[in-house]
């Protein structure tokens, strides 16, 4: 339980999510790493270059940390959850709380995670569809409706000349591993309880 | 005979194996080791990379070209000594100082011999040095940016041919004098050549970290023609060897008069001894005038400084510093084998190659077995220094390179062939014809202690019918040989630009990972850079107008300028704000009497335009930079000289 919640701290070091954009002209794809406290280019100038390309289709620039409340709140939430997990784990170790607290932490984390994903998706949606009406290129779908450029939340999508891949990154995987460990802790706790009784 | 059931499958298997062998052999007949075709060996599939970089001198183009081997594909022309309208080198305000000399602005030279920097006798791939033969200069090109970083003029010299070769640890890059001249220059009769004309050998030290060049000393040699040179290495490190011709000191009709002596000399210079001598206060400071031009990648600008003094060394004042090795028949190439044991004189008017032994030379010097002197410089006896001769059967040997496996490859201009021979036994192993009249040969690292003996490139002087005809003027032709086997195999002909005299090759894996992609905008310290959009502006100072302009896909800021008058001198200082690989922008101004600018990401370049006609004149981007490249354009309004229209500039208004 303690280990699992400590793995959340990996999010302060490693990106939660990663989006890569490859195209014929970009054999070395452009990419952005999404951290809980901001977005950085995979290579030094990737963000600037993605913004440069996006201006043709009227997309907003990729937000700086101070432009989104999420980048202030997420680190607090993650830090708090990690601390809470450690406290629950310690109390559990000394027998002060039972394994249901572990599941409770997991449940809370899962809810927060889903909310985070929902929020992330809202941002992607806004980023990909809220386009400058004076954009240089206004592309339309075969059905005549304006084309939008929302990157996939999860997986691969072809957008104009770009292949966009969106997957969790190291920090995200550490978080999933940590959450799984707390679930394991719950079952171990449950089993030992059963044996004890 | 009793066949067991068990042994049957074994026979069956063997039968399959043998038939398999036969099958694989049959399409190629009995060509054995040469089973693969030449086409396969030079084919680099689309998107894949060559194994070697090859830098070919451009000769009278004044520039250096970059090729890939084995494909023979040309990647780039690097402007060095010649103005290059393709990217504005020598036309832009930033690069014009690179071509400054004591004779003023010289927009051209004759670039001869590239040599890559070395550490411990091995190619280190940091810089490549090249020489300008006409107005004597040495240039250093950075191999991260593939741009000319520095040019130093060589005073008291003419025909800087015996360069630009580097010592084992790039302590020095060396220059020589092919056309001896009065030193210092003076108004005397040409007929007074003998004894009055001198040939300076120049040792230019190279700063180990920055590569910055400094003319450390010159050796005032007799008035011979110093043709080519190479450093000692290994045991002979600390020595430098120069071939000479015209030891007759003829001043006219050299083709006859300089070909009379049966033997000319290889001058052996112990530069370590001279270095010691000058470090102890030796040598004489002599007034001179020469330009030193340095390009700075943070200011993106070159500065030219005229230097006023040079340290001159009289070789007769430094005992043990210089000796002359008699060498038959006007030797041209002067090549030292990878071990440093042998010095090869390629006697261009003979059939044979002369191989001098460094060990025998040292023994003869120690025993003081001299055969007179030339202007006080001791001459050694031919027999005392000779290791042997290669009875080649060819005619007109010019240059020799090495494969690092004990073999040498010598070009023969007159008999038009490449000859492979064993350095120790001096026996000829193979010979292949060249089409036609080969000059230099290049093996990557083939003049270093550690050659990469896979390919040899012969650079031919005469092309004739090798390609589709293109009128009287033809490009030269190179030929690529596979030298990995016992016999050389011709793989490919490819045309080369200008007149490649020599080339230098290096494995791609040494250079490619270091190659720079962009210049960082935040490191741009150009005086006139507009780094942010708010720094773009137009300023007038009398009739000088400075436009601080930026460019990014796909517009100039500003793109409308008014208030320019006929008679103004307009400086367009343009900064490329891109930070993406391979997104240069160009700038061309109608009626500008110079060239375009090609500006790399993060770089600033300046073009001067002196409008002579009233009107509204467009400028545009010349490099197809994006889908909206055609829209990347702007206008300048030019009013009469006495107009009072206010200076104004805008974008998107």
Interface residues (C-beta under 8 A of the other chain):
Chain A: X28 X44 X45 X48 X49 X52 X56 X136 X137
Chain B: X518 X552 X553 X578 X579 X580 X581 X626 X627 X628
